[in-house]
Amino acid sequence: MAAVLLEPFVSEANHWMVKHHAIFQGYYFFHYLGMDRNLRDNYKDHPHFMRTIEFVSKYDSPAFDPNGETLPLSYFEPMVRKVLAKPVRSLYKDAV
């Protein structure tokens, strides 16, 4: 759902990353559920594969550490407002 909402506001690369995020994040926990943690390898030939690996490695992997640093949601609010301020890809972009 996040990918659909963000699509007009982010690059194609970021959209793909958000859309496939759950599969790549599964590397850190799928094996505990009896699933293949390497399910992400189905996308190994995709141009955004390594970008998504790097993203989940940097931002998701630490989230599985119960002693990891966390930030309040208010920290992210200015970033979210900036991203959602104006579409970068939209059927209606030229009409706005």
VENVENFEN-V627591 format. One record per pair of residues at least 6 apart in sequence whose ideal C-beta (glycine too) atoms are under 7 Angstrom apart, sorted by the first residue. I is the first residue (numbers start at 1). J is the second residue. Records with the same first field share a line. If there is no record, write none. Layout:
I=J, J
This chain:
2=18
3=15, 18, 19
6=15, 18
7=15, 89
8=87, 89, 90
9=83, 84, 87, 88
10=83, 88
11=88
13=48, 51
16=48
17=48, 51, 52, 55
20=43, 52
21=56
23=39, 40
24=40, 52, 53, 56
25=56, 60
26=35, 37, 39
27=37, 40
28=60, 61, 64
30=36, 37, 39
31=37
43=49
62=68
87=93
